[in-house]
């Protein structure tokens, strides 16, 4: 019995190995054109599947060239293949027999010249896969990662530099492509292409709104917190001292300027949009008063801890400053180095009553 099973296993292995060898043999027997056609056919077959649809798309002006840019739901920035080819001085439609999906050794048809291969980096090869997607209007499109454009330009310009360095000249058939790539390189910075695509498609504005909403969700509470003393008497005593005012212990009513001081040094350093949203949700009445304190709308997990940290920092700066001018200098020095980003509170947080 065991011998029988062993023989069957060997027979199966021989069969699989035989198929693999046969497949490699058939692939080796194909001509370069036949392999291209097979790759093209496989890529075209993918059109029948469900394609990602761009969330944003639009026209991107680069010098005298106009490219169609798009952003997919996963944030991938793309340029349509047709306008991409036009931008680098190639025909909008791939040469007959190559096809827009054809690659050889992972290299797209527009970089397959042997003269260009020494200048093609691994980073470029990782970005050369055509991406099938739909524009917002449903039109099926082939695109490339937007970062491919400056990298392709770099290939052609390095090729040009090598030709000139060796005392030769750029072959005539590449002159117009090199000239186009030179113009494009002047029109964009390699790491600025994503921003240009975001601007052209409107993705930048929507992303900013989305980020703001996330911050507000973290910082703003749907319900008012109960009132407690958030700002200690020591805070107001220092404000009065810096301005040369007389402070009376237990004072609960302060000059209107004190509110402006708190907004400027306590609330404004919170992430952009938080103070504006607090004011929007707690507008002043006809008498100039709000129905609650701004901090009462801050979230317990994120907003209040950040407020307390800011309050402690400002109070420390005031205590170390002999006058208002010195305080302002210390404040600017410290907070000019800090980005106004969401605050990540520690895992274990002890609530302090103000």
C-alpha positions in Angstrom: 0.0 0.0 0.0 2.7 2.5 1.0 4.7 1.7 -2.1 1.7 2.3 -4.2 1.1 5.7 -2.6 4.7 6.6 -3.1 4.6 5.7 -6.7 1.5 7.7 -7.3 3.1 10.7 -5.6 6.2 10.5 -7.8 3.9 10.1 -10.9 2.0 13.3 -9.9 5.2 15.2 -9.3 6.5 14.1 -12.7 3.3 15.2 -14.3 3.4 18.7 -12.6 7.1 19.2 -13.4 6.4 18.1 -17.0 3.7 20.7 -17.3 5.9 23.4 -15.9 8.7 22.5 -18.3 6.3 22.4 -21.1 5.0 25.9 -20.2 8.5 27.3 -20.0 9.3 25.7 -23.3 6.2 27.2 -25.0 7.0 30.6 -23.6 10.6 30.4 -24.8 9.4 29.4 -28.3 7.3 32.6 -28.6 8.8 35.6 -30.4 9.1 39.0 -28.7 6.1 40.2 -30.6 4.0 37.1 -29.6 5.0 37.6 -25.9 3.9 41.2 -26.1 0.6 40.2 -27.7 0.0 37.6 -25.0 0.7 40.2 -22.3 -1.6 42.7 -24.0 -4.4 40.0 -24.2 -4.0 39.2 -20.5 -4.2 42.9 -19.6 -7.2 43.5 -21.9 -9.0 40.6 -20.2 -8.9 42.5 -17.0 -11.2 45.1 -18.5 -14.1 42.7 -18.0 -13.6 42.8 -14.2 -14.7 45.5 -11.8 -12.5 48.6 -12.2 -11.8 51.2 -9.5 -13.4 54.6 -10.3 -11.7 57.8 -9.7 -13.0 60.0 -6.8 -11.4 63.1 -8.4 -10.2 63.9 -11.9 -9.3 67.0 -13.9 -7.0 68.7 -16.4 -3.4 69.3 -15.3 -1.5 72.1 -17.2 2.2 71.6 -17.4 3.8 74.3 -19.6 2.2 73.8 -23.1 0.9 70.3 -22.2 -2.4 69.3 -20.7 -2.6 66.0 -18.9 -5.7 64.2 -17.5 -5.1 63.5 -13.8 -7.1 61.4 -11.4 -7.1 60.2 -7.8 -8.4 56.7 -6.9 -10.2 55.8 -3.7 -7.0 54.5 -2.2 -5.3 57.9 -2.8 -3.2 56.7 -5.8 -2.5 59.7 -8.1 -2.7 58.8 -11.8 -2.1 60.4 -15.2 -3.9 59.0 -18.2 -1.7 57.0 -20.6 -2.7 59.0 -23.7 -1.8 62.4 -22.2 1.2 61.0 -20.5 2.6 59.9 -23.9 1.8 63.2 -25.5 3.6 65.0 -22.7 6.9 63.2 -23.3 6.6 63.7 -27.1 5.3 60.3 -28.0 2.2 59.4 -30.0 -0.9 59.4 -27.9 -1.7 55.9 -29.3 0.9 53.2 -28.8 2.6 51.9 -32.0 0.7 49.1 -33.7 1.6 45.7 -32.4 2.9 47.0 -29.0 -0.2 48.0 -27.2 -0.6 50.2 -24.1 -0.3 47.2 -21.8 2.8 45.6 -23.3 5.9 45.2 -21.2 9.1 43.3 -21.7 11.0 42.4 -18.5 8.8 44.8 -16.7 9.7 47.8 -19.0 6.9 49.6 -20.8 7.0 50.0 -24.5 8.2 53.6 -24.5 11.3 52.7 -22.5 12.3 49.4 -24.2 15.2 50.8 -26.3 18.5 49.2 -25.4 20.1 52.6 -25.4 17.8 53.7 -22.5 18.1 50.6 -20.2 21.3 51.7 -18.4 19.4 54.7 -17.1 16.3 52.9 -15.8 16.3 52.5 -12.0 14.5 49.9 -9.9 12.3 52.6 -8.5 11.1 53.4 -12.0 10.4 49.8 -12.8 8.1 49.6 -9.7 5.9 52.4 -11.1 5.6 51.3 -14.7 2.6 48.9 -14.4 -0.4 50.3 -16.3 -3.4 50.8 -14.1 -6.9 50.2 -15.4 -9.6 52.5 -14.0 -12.7 54.6 -14.7 -12.9 58.3 -14.7 -15.8 59.9 -12.7 -18.0 59.9 -15.8 -17.5 56.1 -16.1 -15.1 56.2 -19.1 -12.6 53.3 -19.0 -9.0 54.5 -19.0 -5.4 53.3 -18.8 -3.2 55.3 -16.4 0.2 55.4 -14.8 1.3 56.4 -11.4 1.9 60.2 -11.5 5.4 59.8 -10.1 6.4 57.9 -13.3 6.3 61.1 -15.3 9.3 62.9 -13.7 11.2 59.6 -13.5 10.8 58.9 -17.3 11.9 62.5 -18.0 15.0 61.8 -15.9 15.8 58.7 -18.0 15.8 60.6 -21.2 17.7 63.6 -19.8 20.4 61.2 -18.3 20.6 59.5 -21.7 21.1 63.0 -23.3 23.8 63.9 -20.8 25.6 60.6 -21.5 25.5 61.2 -25.2 27.0 64.7 -24.9 29.5 63.6 -22.3 30.9 61.0 -24.6 31.4 63.6 -27.3 28.5 62.4 -29.4 25.0 63.8 -30.0 21.4 62.7 -29.2 20.1 60.4 -31.9 17.6 62.2 -34.2 14.7 60.0 -33.3 15.0 61.0 -29.6 15.6 64.7 -30.0 12.0 65.7 -29.7 11.4 63.4 -26.7 14.4 64.8 -24.9 13.2 68.4 -25.6 9.8 67.5 -24.3 11.2 66.0 -21.1 13.4 69.0 -20.6 10.4 71.3 -20.8 8.5 69.1 -18.4 11.3 68.9 -15.9 11.4 72.7 -15.8 7.7 72.8 -15.3 7.5 70.5 -12.2 9.6 69.4 -9.3 9.7 65.6 -8.9 8.2 65.7 -5.4 5.7 68.4 -6.4 3.7 66.3 -8.9 1.4 64.8 -6.3 0.4 68.3 -5.1 -0.2 69.4 -8.7 -2.4 66.4 -9.3 -4.3 67.1 -6.1 -4.8 70.7 -7.1 -6.0 69.9 -10.6 -8.5 67.3 -9.5 -9.8 69.1 -6.4 -8.6 66.3 -4.2 -6.5 68.7 -2.2 -9.4 70.8 -1.0 -11.5 67.7 -0.2 -8.6 66.1 1.7 -8.1 69.2 3.8 -11.9 69.3 4.6 -11.7 65.6 5.5 -8.7 66.1 7.7 -10.4 69.0 9.5 -13.5 67.0 10.1 -11.4 64.2 11.7 -9.7 66.8 14.0 -13.0 68.4 15.0 -14.5 64.9 15.7 -11.5 64.3 18.1 -11.6 67.7 19.8 -15.3 68.7 19.9 -17.8 67.0 22.2 -21.4 66.6 21.2 -22.5 67.6 24.7 -21.4 70.4 27.0 -19.2 69.3 29.9 -20.3 70.4 33.4 -18.7 73.6 34.6 -15.7 73.4 36.9 -12.8 75.8 37.4 -10.6 75.1 34.4 -8.4 78.2 34.7 -6.8 78.6 38.2 -6.6 81.9 40.0 -2.8 81.8 39.5 -3.3 82.0 35.8 -5.3 85.3 36.0 -2.9 86.6 38.7 0.0 86.2 36.2 -2.0 87.8 33.4 -2.6 90.9 35.6 1.0 91.0 36.7 2.4 91.0 33.2 0.1 93.9 32.2 0.8 95.9 35.4 -2.8 95.6 36.7 -3.9 95.2 40.3 -5.2 91.7 41.0 -7.8 91.0 43.7 -7.9 87.5 45.1 -11.1 85.7 44.3 -11.9 88.0 41.4 -14.3 86.3 38.9 -15.0 89.1 36.5 -12.1 90.2 34.3 -11.5 92.9 31.6 -12.7 91.9 28.1 -9.1 91.8 27.0 -8.5 88.8 29.2 -10.8 86.8 27.0 -8.8 87.8 23.9 -5.6 86.9 25.8 -7.0 83.4 26.5 -8.1 83.0 22.8 -4.6 84.0 21.5 -2.4 82.0 23.8 -4.5 79.1 24.9 -7.1 78.3 22.1 -5.3 79.4 18.9 -2.4 77.0 19.4 -4.9 74.1 19.3 -5.2 72.5 15.8 -6.5 74.9 13.1 -10.3 75.1 13.0 -10.9 74.0 16.6 -11.4 77.6 18.0 -13.5 78.6 15.0 -15.8 75.6 15.6 -16.1 76.3 19.3 -17.1 79.8 18.6 -19.6 78.7 15.9 -21.3 76.3 18.2 -21.3 78.7 21.1 -22.1 82.1 19.6 -22.3 85.3 21.6 -25.7 86.6 22.4 -26.9 90.2 22.1 -25.1 91.0 25.4 -21.8 89.6 24.1 -21.9 86.5 26.3 -21.9 82.8 25.5 -24.2 80.3 27.1 -21.2 78.3 28.2 -17.4 78.4 28.3 -15.6 77.4 25.1 -13.7 74.6 26.9 -17.0 72.9 27.9 -17.4 71.7 24.3 -13.9 70.1 24.2 -13.8 66.3 24.2 -12.7 64.6 27.4 -10.2 62.2 25.7 -8.4 64.7 23.4 -9.6 68.3 23.7 -9.4 68.8 27.4 -5.9 67.1 27.8 -4.5 69.4 25.1 -6.1 72.4 26.6 -4.6 71.5 30.0 -1.2 71.0 28.6 -1.4 74.3 26.8 -2.6 76.1 29.9 0.3 74.6 32.0 2.8 75.6 29.4 1.6 79.2 29.1 1.4 79.6 32.9 5.0 78.4 33.2 6.1 80.9 30.6 4.3 83.7 32.4 5.9 82.8 35.7 9.3 82.9 34.1 8.7 86.3 32.4 9.2 89.7 34.1 7.0 91.5 31.7 4.6 91.1 28.7 7.3 91.7 26.1 9.5 89.0 27.5 6.5 86.6 27.7 5.7 87.2 24.0 9.3 86.5 23.0 9.4 83.3 25.0 6.0 82.3 23.6 7.0 82.9 20.0 10.3 81.1 20.4 8.6 78.0 21.8 5.5 77.8 19.6 7.1 78.8 16.3 9.0 75.4 16.5 5.9 73.4 17.2 3.4 72.3 14.5 -0.3 72.7 15.3 -1.2 69.1 15.2 -3.7 67.0 17.0 -2.7 66.1 20.5 -2.2 62.4 21.4 -2.9 62.1 25.1 -1.0 59.5 27.2 -2.7 56.2 27.8 -3.0 56.8 31.5 -4.2 60.4 32.2 -5.0 61.9 35.6 -7.7 64.6 35.3 -6.8 67.9 36.9 -9.5 70.2 38.1 -9.1 73.8 37.0 
